[in-house]
Amino acid sequence: MIEGVESKEDRERLAKLGIDTIADLALLLPTRYENYRLNSSAILNSHNLIEATIKSSAYNPKYLKLKLFAKNYRSDIDAIIFHPRKYHYDKFKSGLSYYLYGRVEQGYGGLTIIQPQIVEEELVNSIVPKYKSKLQNRSVIKLMQRYLTKERFLSFGVDEEIYRVFSLIHFPDIDFIKAYEKESGFSTKTIETIKYLEIYNYLKKLSKKKLEFPAKKRLNGNIEDFVASLPFELTGDQKRAIEDIQKDLSGTKAAKRVIMGDVGSGKSMVIFASAFIAYPNRSLLMAPTTILANQLYNEAKKFLPSDMKIILVTNSTKEEDLSPYHFIIGTHALLYRELPEVDLVMVDEQHRFGTKQRALIAKMVSSGEQQPHYLQFTATPIPRTMSMIQSSIVDITQIKEIPFQKDIKTKIVTKADFKELLEHIDKEIGREKQIIIVYPLVEESEAIEYQSIDEARGFWEKRYERVFVTHGKDRDKEEIVEQFRDEGDILIATTLVEVGISLPRLSTIIIVAPERLGLATLHQLRGRVSRHGDKGYCFLMTKQPDNKRLREFCKTTDGFEIAELDLKFRESGDLLKGDQQSGKVFKYLDLESDGEIIAKAKMDLGLK
């Protein structure tokens, strides 16, 4: 709450408006201004104030027509009030005088003021901002008058120029209003200042979430031994990510870092390097699926030293004491086990777990104020400007290089291309390659004009031999995917295949109704193919071949470019509350084009 609010009524009003800071109040902008200056002549096709005496009135069921004498114009003027109510008939009687405000137009018979409203005498020759809020306009103006002070602005950390601009927005002078009317809105400079305060306010609130805790232990494993033991050379980005993590883990403060690696960038090696740095202290990794946890466990056994004790924990593994192990790899089943104290917590594909799940796993292995180091890995890159904002809560490392250069052809196809698509599938199966076909629904739905899995599977099963079918609600889905990996030609599925499954023979993915999916999901699905540099294909089977979003997606396989596109088409989520994954958060700031404003606000706040 804004400091110095002594009135209980004002505290309730501010709470009703959702206002916590002076910037919140300042950013409640007027939607328009009513200029109550008395001019000696009318400004046509604009709102004017007149000092009027009613000469006569003519009643009609649809409108009330008045003959007025405008004292400030020294001439007669007509007034038209559409859909009049009893109030109007009572107020507008011959001989009475009012200050009236309305749009003045030139008619055949002279000037006419349309739908005039009575203005109180105390407001004459003033400019009144109009606010759209849960309070009456008069109450909002009083809050602005009481609390939008220079002292409060400066104590919030912004300079006098910011205060000057917002003071004019809420308490405008005649020059400001002339410019506003000329521009039909705020000037470019004013808009930039509004955007600046919006992101400054947001980042200031956000930075309070970056709580620092003492680390349980400083972890200093010799990473050179691990790197030297690998049968391949790490990419430059992998090495830089490991350096960032090594620096974090050796510190006295508990690390909070997000490692963003594009699909196929080799994040698993960075995960294993992190566990090696922690060794002989205990580390834990939580993965979103049993298949992925199994895959990571098998790779960890292959690349980490044999004297490092590693265990896999899933729903199907038996209960046992986990304290003898150095590296615990598991699914969400870890949330239901008795866990020993852990010095490093890692979460893979972190966007697949809820905020509460991620917080719970960290809390389960903490001890008092001291917390384990915490690393989150994701293959869904955050756009550059969102990264700039989110890095106010956590440190961010990006892995852009990939060990194998991907060669994936992405193409939009329609029903007319189906014969050609079948020929491609036949050719790939002949090369002992695999195909995944992703459908939008399991069962038929009248709301969607596409086939579901249930409707389509018969065709594929009749035409091809080794066809496997699964979906998100299928209890045996992970076993089916594993069986497909070893024996299948075609897998028919929903988007459950999005995350991290290694299918070395997969060359083609066909996504039905791609316009229904976010670009990040499409990119994840496409990332299943060409995992080792082989030629790959992604076909977008759509009834919207001219879809601009899909056409842009086809032009790039760069996950970070995809993330920028996703932001452009979808808007961002709310980092403050953490429960909104998409939808517009900022009213004025444009995340796509206002990177410089964000950078300035971060610099002024002393953030990284």
Protein Blocks (a to p, Z undefined) as FASTA:
>chain_A
ZZhiablklmmmmmmnopabfklmmmmccfbdcdfbdcfbdcehiacddddddfbdcddf
kbccdddddfklopacddddehiafklmmmmcghiacdddddddddfkbccdehiacddf
klgoiacdddddfbdfklmmmmmmmmmcfklmmmnopafklmmmmmmmmmccfklmmmmm
mnopacfklmmmmmmmmmmmmmmmmmmmmccdddfbdcfbdfklmmmmpcbdcdfklmmm
mmmmmmmmmpmbdcdddddddehklpmmmmmmmmmmmpmcdcddddfbfklmmmmmmmmm
mmmcfklccddddfkbccddfklpmbdcddfklmmcccdddfbdcdehkllpcfklmmmm
mmmmgghjbccddddddfbdcdfklmmmmmmmbccdddfbdfbacddddddddfklmmmm
mmmmmmmmmnopacddddfbfbdcfkbccdcfklmmmmmmmmpmbdcdddfklmklmmmm
mmmmmmmmbdcddfklmgopacfklmbdcdehkllpcfklmmmmmmmgoklopacddddd
dfblklmklmmmmmpccfklmmmmmmmmnopadfklopafgdcfbfkbcfklmmmmmmmm
mmmnopZZ
